[in-house]
Amino acid sequence: MNKYKKLVSNTAILGLGTFSSKVLVYLLMRLYTACLTTEEYSSADLLTQTATLLMPLAVCGITDAIFRFTLDRADDTKKHTVFSTGLTIMIFSSLVFLALSPLLFFADGFFSGHTWIIIVYVLVANFHSAVSVYIRGRGEMVLYAAQGLMNTAIVIGLNILFLPILDLGVVGYVSSIMIADASVTVFLVIKKRLWKHYSVKLFDKETAVSMLRYSLPLIPTLIFWWITALSDRFMIIGMLSGPLGESGAKAANGLYSAAQKLPTIITLLTNIFLDAWNFSAVTESEDKQARADFFTEIFRPFSALLLIAGGGIILFSDLLTNIMVDASFSESARFVPILVCSTVFSGLASFLGSVYTVEKKSSMSLVTSMVAAVANIILNIILIPVIGAMGAAVATALSYLLLLAIRLVNSRAFIPFKVDFKVLLPSTAIITAASVWMSLLLPGRYIAASVSLALLCFINRKSILPVVETVFSAVKKKIVNKS
């Protein structure tokens, strides 16, 4: 199987397993927004996002190293050494985190008395992540996708039980995620008999040093990425509590958090592809020019599809929001276009960040993410007091745009792939203009968004048509073979 077929195959497998399952979760957004108030939804979101921030800190970011170093090892014995070394580091780090976790209770009031949830969430989610990325690093994409489906099915079932039936509110919402993670971890351990892959005796000091050298710079990188993506939720509450009161600030954050769910569809699609892409980019030819050509050939259609998808969601943002959320959250629609724009920039920047993964330049991922994070905080401080929660959305979009600009220059110093700026720059300008027009509720916004989408399709047609033709040809071939 050549590298393009492998990339398409892995993307399709991950897409079937991940996207189909996540779609079901999005369909439950109306359930969440009906069973939780804007303030409760804000609290639940803060709990999960805080846990997300603490996850890499609790284990020295070692889960990323487990995936990357498993890819490098050709035989099972060496893969077992990576797994055993990484998991031993994780166990020790988790014990340290657990010993320090009482410090979190100083902020218990901020988390409405639910700090214990954060601690359990971090521990369970990290072990699930370690086991699942090890499976993915071994190239077992079908199993990796299947465990994602299983995880989502459990979350959905428990959400239906915990929210409308048992009325457990915030605790029920977050507990369903933790129980699902724990259940799927147990399934993977039993399915692959992972106890046979792990042994303290296989802990290798040299491997541990190499893994930590790779993973430790990723901790601040992930924190900076979190700041750019999620710190605005905390800043909205902190900066708007004065003028709006604590309840009003949490309600505003609840609307903003709900608005984030629609753009997350783009993030989901991007992550599905990047999961497959990182595997292909690392395991394919180590020849510099061949690798650069591979990046060039993939970035063009990837960026085109991402921009067009963003333009489509911006056009239908009002309709999709009304379908997804309860009427009490309908005001969240005005944040969606700007957040979609920021998600597109984030996706493009993430692809460029894969250069650092391939070249093991985690320090460059750190530096570029730090610049975006600092810009995000400064912009939040300036904009939120002036235009409220919309300021957070604008700050996020501008921060990701800055990150994209920096990585367009920096990443190509390591892998000199080509970027068609005559297409990328006008496309970026068009989607930005469309998002602003829609968010400001200007006259003729649907016409403007429609024209923008048409322009995006036209400008990117040379990158899209080969993809469409390839897919059409593959489908036609399967139909002919069956008949």
C-alpha positions in Angstrom: 0.0 0.0 0.0 1.6 3.4 -1.0 1.7 6.3 1.3 -1.3 8.1 -0.1 -3.6 5.0 0.0 -2.4 4.4 3.6 -3.2 8.0 4.6 -6.6 7.8 3.0 -7.3 4.3 4.5 -6.2 5.4 8.1 -8.2 8.6 7.8 -11.3 6.7 6.7 -11.0 4.1 9.5 -10.5 6.9 12.1 -13.3 8.9 10.5 -15.8 6.0 10.7 -14.9 5.3 14.3 -14.5 8.8 15.6 -16.7 11.1 13.5 -19.8 8.9 13.5 -19.6 8.5 17.2 -19.0 12.2 17.9 -21.9 13.2 15.7 -24.2 11.4 18.2 -22.7 13.5 21.0 -23.4 16.7 19.1 -27.0 15.5 18.7 -27.2 15.4 22.5 -26.3 19.0 22.8 -30.0 19.8 22.9 -30.3 17.3 25.8 -27.4 19.0 27.6 -28.7 22.5 27.1 -32.2 21.4 28.2 -31.1 19.6 31.4 -28.4 22.1 32.4 -28.8 25.9 32.9 -26.3 28.2 31.3 -24.6 28.5 34.7 -24.4 24.7 35.2 -23.1 24.2 31.7 -20.5 26.8 32.4 -19.4 24.9 35.6 -19.3 21.6 33.8 -17.2 23.1 31.0 -14.8 24.7 33.5 -14.3 21.3 35.3 -13.5 19.4 32.1 -11.2 22.2 30.7 -9.3 22.5 34.0 -8.8 18.8 34.0 -7.6 19.0 30.4 -5.0 21.6 31.5 -3.8 19.5 34.4 -3.5 16.2 32.4 -0.1 16.7 30.8 1.2 18.3 34.1 0.2 15.2 36.0 2.2 12.8 33.9 5.1 15.0 32.5 3.4 15.0 29.0 4.6 11.4 28.6 1.5 10.2 26.6 2.7 12.1 23.5 6.1 10.5 23.9 4.6 7.0 24.1 2.9 7.5 20.8 5.9 9.2 19.0 8.5 6.7 20.3 6.3 3.6 19.6 6.2 4.7 16.0 10.0 4.7 15.8 10.4 1.2 17.2 10.4 -1.5 14.5 10.0 -4.7 16.6 7.7 -5.6 19.5 10.4 -5.9 22.1 11.4 -2.3 21.6 7.8 -1.1 21.5 7.2 -2.9 24.9 10.2 -1.1 26.3 8.7 2.3 25.2 5.3 1.3 26.7 6.8 0.0 30.0 9.1 3.0 30.4 6.4 5.5 29.6 3.8 3.8 31.8 6.3 3.6 34.7 7.0 7.3 34.4 3.2 7.9 34.3 2.5 5.9 37.4 5.2 7.7 39.4 4.1 11.1 38.2 0.4 10.3 38.9 1.3 9.4 42.5 3.1 12.8 42.9 0.0 14.6 41.4 -2.2 12.7 43.8 0.0 13.8 46.7 -0.2 17.4 45.6 -3.9 17.4 44.6 -5.2 18.7 48.0 -3.8 22.1 46.9 -6.6 22.2 44.3 -9.2 22.4 47.1 -8.1 26.0 47.8 -10.1 26.8 44.6 -13.0 24.6 45.5 -15.4 27.5 45.6 -14.5 28.4 42.0 -15.5 24.9 41.0 -18.7 24.9 43.0 -17.4 22.2 45.4 -16.6 19.7 42.6 -12.8 19.8 42.8 -12.6 16.0 43.5 -14.1 15.5 40.0 -11.1 17.2 38.4 -8.6 14.9 40.3 -10.4 11.7 39.3 -10.9 12.9 35.7 -7.2 13.7 35.3 -6.1 10.2 36.5 -8.6 8.2 34.5 -8.2 10.2 31.3 -4.4 10.0 31.4 -4.4 6.2 31.6 -7.0 5.9 28.9 -4.9 8.3 26.7 -1.7 6.3 27.4 -3.2 2.9 26.4 -5.1 4.3 23.4 -2.1 6.1 21.9 0.1 3.0 22.3 -2.5 1.1 20.3 -2.5 3.8 17.7 1.3 3.9 17.6 1.4 0.2 16.9 -0.7 0.9 13.8 -3.9 -0.8 15.0 -6.2 1.9 13.6 -9.3 -0.3 13.5 -9.1 -1.1 17.2 -8.2 2.6 18.0 -11.3 3.7 16.1 -13.5 1.0 17.7 -12.5 2.0 21.2 -13.5 5.6 20.3 -16.9 4.4 19.3 -17.3 2.3 22.5 -16.2 5.3 24.6 -18.9 7.6 23.0 -21.6 4.9 23.3 -21.0 4.7 27.0 -20.9 8.4 27.4 -24.3 8.8 25.6 -25.9 6.0 27.5 -24.8 7.4 30.9 -25.8 10.9 29.9 -29.3 9.8 29.2 -29.4 8.0 32.5 -27.7 10.7 34.6 -29.2 13.9 33.3 -33.0 13.6 32.4 -33.6 10.4 34.5 -31.5 10.8 37.7 -31.1 14.6 37.4 -27.5 14.5 38.6 -26.6 17.8 36.8 -22.9 18.8 36.6 -21.7 15.6 38.4 -23.7 13.4 36.1 -22.4 15.2 33.0 -18.7 14.8 33.9 -19.0 11.4 35.6 -20.3 9.9 32.4 -17.0 10.9 30.7 -14.9 9.5 33.5 -16.7 6.2 33.7 -16.5 5.8 29.9 -12.7 6.4 29.9 -12.2 3.9 32.7 -14.3 1.2 31.0 -12.6 1.6 27.6 -9.2 1.4 29.3 -10.1 -1.9 30.9 -11.4 -3.2 27.6 -8.1 -2.3 25.8 -6.0 -3.9 28.5 -7.9 -7.1 28.3 -8.3 -7.1 24.5 -4.6 -6.7 23.8 -3.4 -8.4 27.1 -1.3 -5.3 27.7 0.0 -6.7 31.0 2.2 -8.8 28.7 3.5 -5.6 27.1 4.4 -4.0 30.5 7.2 -4.9 32.9 9.1 -2.8 35.4 12.2 -4.8 34.3 11.7 -3.3 30.8 12.2 0.2 32.1 15.1 1.7 30.2 16.9 4.7 31.6 18.2 5.9 28.2 14.7 5.5 26.7 13.2 7.4 29.6 15.7 10.3 29.2 14.9 10.5 25.5 11.2 10.4 26.0 11.3 13.0 28.8 13.5 15.2 26.6 10.8 15.1 24.0 7.8 15.3 26.3 8.8 17.9 28.9 8.8 20.8 26.4 5.3 19.7 25.3 3.9 20.5 28.8 4.3 24.2 28.5 3.3 23.9 24.8 0.0 22.2 25.8 -0.5 24.8 28.5 0.0 27.6 26.1 -2.3 25.9 23.6 -4.9 25.6 26.4 -4.5 29.3 27.2 -5.1 30.2 23.6 -8.1 27.9 23.2 -9.7 27.9 26.6 -8.5 30.5 29.1 -11.1 32.9 27.7 -13.8 31.0 29.6 -12.1 31.9 32.9 -11.4 35.4 31.8 -15.0 36.0 30.8 -16.2 35.0 34.3 -13.4 37.0 36.0 -13.7 40.2 34.0 -17.5 40.3 33.6 -18.4 39.4 37.2 -18.2 43.1 38.1 -20.5 44.6 35.5 -22.8 41.5 35.1 -22.5 39.9 38.6 -21.3 36.4 39.1 -24.5 34.8 37.9 -24.6 37.0 34.7 -20.9 36.3 34.0 -21.4 32.5 34.3 -24.5 32.7 32.1 -22.5 34.6 29.4 -19.7 32.0 29.7 -22.4 29.3 29.3 -23.5 30.8 26.0 -20.0 31.2 24.9 -19.1 27.6 25.8 -22.2 26.3 24.0 -21.1 28.3 20.9 -17.8 26.5 20.9 -19.5 23.2 20.3 -20.4 23.9 16.7 -16.9 24.9 15.5 -15.6 21.9 17.4 -17.0 19.8 14.4 -14.1 21.3 12.4 -11.6 20.5 15.2 -13.0 16.9 15.2 -12.5 16.4 11.5 -9.1 18.0 11.6 -8.0 15.8 14.5 -9.2 12.7 12.7 -7.1 13.5 9.7 -4.1 14.7 11.8 -4.1 11.4 13.8 -3.7 9.5 10.5 -1.4 12.2 9.0 1.1 12.1 11.9 1.4 8.3 11.6 2.1 8.6 7.8 4.4 11.6 8.1 6.6 9.9 10.7 6.7 6.4 9.2 7.2 7.3 5.5 10.5 8.1 3.8 13.1 10.0 5.8 14.5 11.6 2.6 14.2 15.4 3.1 12.9 16.2 -0.4 10.5 13.3 -0.5 9.1 14.4 2.8 8.8 18.0 1.7 6.9 16.9 -1.5 4.6 14.8 0.7 3.8 17.8 2.9 3.2 20.0 -0.1 0.9 17.5 -1.8 -1.2 17.0 1.4 -1.3 20.6 2.7 -3.0 22.0 -0.4 -6.1 19.9 -0.3 -6.2 19.9 3.5 -6.2 23.7 3.7 -8.7 24.0 0.9 -11.2 21.5 2.5 -10.8 23.1 5.9 -11.4 26.6 4.6 -14.5 25.5 2.5 -15.9 23.6 5.5 -15.5 26.7 7.7 -17.2 28.8 5.1 -20.1 26.4 4.9 -20.6 26.3 8.7 -20.5 30.1 8.9 -23.2 30.3 6.3 -25.5 27.8 8.2 -24.4 28.8 11.7 -27.8 30.2 12.8 -29.7 27.1 11.5 -27.2 24.6 13.0 -27.2 26.4 16.3 -31.0 26.3 16.5 -30.9 22.6 15.8 -28.2 21.8 18.3 -29.1 23.7 21.4 -32.2 24.5 23.4 -34.0 27.8 22.8 -32.5 29.2 26.1 -29.0 29.0 24.4 -30.1 30.5 21.0 -28.1 33.7 21.7 -24.9 31.7 21.4 -25.3 31.7 17.6 -23.7 35.2 17.4 -20.4 33.9 18.6 -20.2 30.9 16.2 -18.9 32.5 13.0 -15.8 34.1 14.7 -15.2 30.9 16.6 -15.4 28.9 13.3 -12.8 31.3 11.8 -10.5 30.7 14.8 -10.9 26.9 14.5 -9.9 27.0 10.8 -6.8 28.9 11.7 -6.1 26.5 14.5 -6.5 23.5 12.2 -4.1 25.0 9.7 -1.6 25.8 12.4 -1.9 22.2 13.8 -1.0 20.7 10.5 2.1 22.9 10.4 2.8 21.8 13.9 3.1 18.2 12.6 6.5 19.3 11.2 7.7 19.6 14.8 6.4 16.2 15.6 8.1 14.6 12.6 11.4 16.3 13.3 11.1 15.9 17.1 11.4 19.7 17.5 9.1 20.0 20.5 10.9 23.2 21.6 9.7 25.0 18.5 6.1 23.9 19.2 6.6 25.4 22.6 7.9 28.8 21.4 5.3 29.3 18.7 2.4 28.3 21.1 3.8 30.6 23.8 3.6 33.6 21.5 0.0 32.9 20.6 -0.9 32.4 24.2 0.6 35.7 25.3 -1.2 37.4 22.5 -4.4 35.8 23.5 -4.2 37.0 27.1 -3.3 40.5 26.1 -6.2 40.7 23.6 -8.6 39.2 26.1 -7.7 41.9 28.7 -8.2 44.6 26.0 -11.3 43.3 24.3 -13.5 41.6 26.9 -14.2 44.7 29.0 -15.1 46.6 25.8 -17.3 44.1 23.9 -17.9 41.3 26.4 -17.7 37.6 25.5 -17.4 38.5 21.9 -14.0 40.0 22.7 -12.9 36.6 23.8 -13.9 35.1 20.5 -12.1 37.8 18.5 -9.0 37.4 20.7 -8.9 33.7 20.1 -9.2 34.1 16.3 -6.5 36.7 16.1 -4.2 34.6 18.3 -4.6 31.5 16.1 -4.0 33.7 13.0 -0.8 34.9 14.5 0.2 31.3 15.3 -0.6 30.3 11.7 1.6 33.2 10.3 4.5 32.3 12.5 4.4 28.6 11.7 4.0 29.2 8.0 7.5 30.7 8.2 9.2 28.7 10.9 8.0 25.1 10.1 9.2 25.3 6.6 12.8 25.9 7.8 12.7 22.2 8.9 10.7 20.7 6.1 10.8 23.1 3.1 7.4 22.3 1.6 5.6 24.7 -0.7 2.6 26.8 0.2 0.5 28.5 -2.5 0.1 31.9 -0.9 -1.8 33.3 -3.9 -4.6 30.9 -2.8 -4.1 30.8 1.0 -4.0 34.5 1.7 -7.2 35.6 -0.2 -9.0 32.5 1.2 -8.0 33.6 4.8 -9.2 37.1 4.1 -12.5 35.9 2.7 -13.4 33.6 5.6 -12.4 36.3 8.1 -14.7 38.9 6.4 -17.6 36.4 6.2 -17.3 35.6 9.9 -17.2 39.2 11.0 -20.2 40.0 8.7 -22.3 37.2 10.2 -21.3 37.9 13.8 -22.1 41.6 13.6 -25.6 40.6 12.2 -25.0 43.1 9.3 -27.7 43.4 6.5 -27.4 40.9 3.8 -25.2 38.6 5.9 -26.5 35.4 4.4 -25.9 36.7 0.9 -22.4 37.8 1.9 -21.7 34.3 3.5 -23.0 32.6 0.4 -20.8 34.6 -1.9 -17.8 34.0 0.4 -18.4 30.2 0.3 -18.7 30.3 -3.5 -15.4 32.3 -3.7 -13.6 29.8 -1.4 -14.7 27.0 -3.7 -13.6 28.8 -6.8 -10.2 29.9 -5.5 -9.4 26.4 -4.1 -10.9 24.5 -7.0 -7.5 23.2 -8.3 -6.8 21.7 -4.9 -10.2 20.2 -4.5 -11.0 18.8 -7.9 -8.3 16.0 -7.8 -9.6 14.9 -4.4 -13.2 14.8 -5.7 -12.1 12.9 -8.8 -10.1 10.4 -6.7 -13.0 9.8 -4.4 -15.5 9.5 -7.3 -13.2 7.1 -9.1 -12.8 4.9 -6.0 -16.6 4.8 -5.4 -17.2 4.0 -9.1 -14.7 1.3 -9.1 -16.3 -0.4 -6.0 -19.7 -0.2 -7.6 -18.4 -1.8 -10.8 -16.6 -4.6 -8.9 -19.8 -5.4 -7.0 -22.0 -5.5 -10.1 
